[in-house]
Amino acid sequence: MAELADIRQALADALALPGFQVSGYMLSNPTPPAIHVFPDEITYDAAMARGLDTWQLKIQAYVGFTTDIGAQKRLDALLAKTGTSSIKTLVESDRTLGNVVQDARVVDCTGYRLYGATGDGRVVLGAEWTVTVYA
């Protein structure tokens, strides 16, 4: 049965995009563009007394907001339902995350959000996805 650390690392590996700071753990001071992963809700014992747990994990991505249109185009590529930079495609291209879990699926996305994600007080543009993982 997969441990949380294994799931986090498998998601971070799947999300590795050139030029992005990517971590399976929350970044205290992300440098955009950045992606990190953290757990949300967990349902234990979904099948046969320890046979299956259901994990809801969040993926947050940030892009710099120094150029209005450029930042939005970069985030649009992450939000897309397909494509080489699509969060959905990256996670679901191997739904076992390298045989770490039984199944992983991106189920929703918040769309655009503004975050005060940097230590120097800059506002960044980002979004958050929910991934359901069966492990």
N, C-alpha and C positions, 0 to 999 in steps of 0.2 A: 504494500500500500504506500502510495506516494506521501512524502512529508512536505510540509509547506515550503521549506527551503528549496526542495527539488522543483516544485511547481513554479516558484518565483524565478529560479534560474532558467528553467525551460522557457518561460514566457520572455524573459529578458533576452535569451538567445534568439528566440523567434523574432523579436522586435528590433534586432540590431540593424540600424540604418546608418549608412555612411554620414558622418558629420554630426550625429546625435549622441548626446550623453545618455546612455541607457543603463538602468539599474533595476534589479529585481526587488530592491528595497527603496523606501521613500528617501528622496534626496532632500537634505535640509536646506541646501542652497543650490538648486539646479541652475545650470548654465544653458540657456536656450540655444539651440533646440535641444530639448531633453524629454525623456520618457522614463517614468518609473511605475512600479507595480506595488499594490498593497492589498491585503485581504479586506473583504467586507463581511457579508454574512456567510456562516458555515452551518450546514445541516449535517449532523452526525448520524450514522447508522441508518442511512436511507434504504439499505437492503441487507437482509440476513445478518443482523447483529454484528456489525463491523465490516460488512461486505462492501459498503460503498458510502462515501461521504460526498456531499455536494458543496462545492466552494464557489462563492461569488467573489471574484477579484476585480479590482479597479485598475485600469490603466489610465494614467494621466499623461498627457503630452503638452508641452509648452513650446511655442515658437516666439522668437523675439518680436517686438512690436515697434521696431524702429522705422520700418517702412510699411505703410498701411496695406498696400496691395500685395507686396511680396510676402508678407507674413500670412495673409489670408490665402494666397495660392499654396503656400507650403502646408498650411493646416487643411485646406481643401483636399490635398493629396492624401493626407492621413485619414480624413473622413470618408473618402470614396469607398464604395462597396467592392471595388476591384482595383487592381493596379499594384505596381511594385512597391509603393509606399503606403498602401491601404492597411490600416491596423487590422481590419477584419481579414483581409487576405493573408497578412503575415501570420496571424494567430492560427487561422484555419487551414493553411497550406499543409500542415501535418497536425490533424486534430488530436493525435496522441502526444503531441509535444515531445517527440523523440522517444516514444514508449514510456513516458513518465506517468501519464494519466490515461484513463479509458477514453475520454472525450473532452474536448474544449471547444466552446463556441462563443463568439462575440454576439451578445444579445441586444445591446443598445448603446447609444451614444448621446451625450448631452447636447452636442452641437457647441457652438462658440461660447466661451466663458472668458472673462478677464480675471487674471490672478495677480496678486502681489507676491509673485513667487521668488523674487530675487532678494538677496540680502541688502542690496543698496536701494530698495524701495521702488524699483522700476516695475511697472505693470507689464505683464506679458499676456499674450493671447494663447488660449489652449482649449482642450476638450477632455472629456472623461468617458471611457468605455467600460461596460460591465462585461466580464467574461464568466460564463458558467463552466465550471470544471467538475467532471465526475471522476473521482479517484478512490 
